[in-house]
Amino acid sequence: MEPVLPEGAWVLVARPLRKFPKLGQVVVVEHPRRQGFELVKRVSALSRERRLIWVSGDNRLASTDSEEFGPLPLELLRGVAVARIRPRPWRWLRAEPHRLG
């Protein structure tokens, strides 16, 4: 599957307004094994009881995601991508559950 964000894209990120992101939403998370290294991924599963999220890359064959490191604690969620600024054309990034597979 073709990634929704090309390499080098600029993204507007906001703090989540709710406790949990939506399924299919593009989010920024900190890598669990590399402190300070952030990833842009799509939420593919949620566990509200355990406060965990499962993230997946749009290009599953070349992606570092929860397939590699497992579910992430919600504390590693840094923000929600709301719009792609560059490359043009500018567009909103909405949850796209149909891209999950």
Secondary structure as GFF3:
##gff-version 3
##sequence-region A 1 101
A	DSSP	beta_strand	10	14	.	.	.	ID=ss1
A	DSSP	beta_strand	26	30	.	.	.	ID=ss2
A	DSSP	beta_strand	38	47	.	.	.	ID=ss3
A	DSSP	beta_strand	52	56	.	.	.	ID=ss4
A	DSSP	three_ten_helix	60	62	.	.	.	ID=ss5
A	DSSP	alpha_helix	66	69	.	.	.	ID=ss6
A	DSSP	beta_strand	72	73	.	.	.	ID=ss7
A	DSSP	three_ten_helix	74	76	.	.	.	ID=ss8
A	DSSP	beta_strand	77	86	.	.	.	ID=ss9
A	DSSP	beta_strand	91	92	.	.	.	ID=ss10
A	DSSP	three_ten_helix	97	100	.	.	.	ID=ss11
###
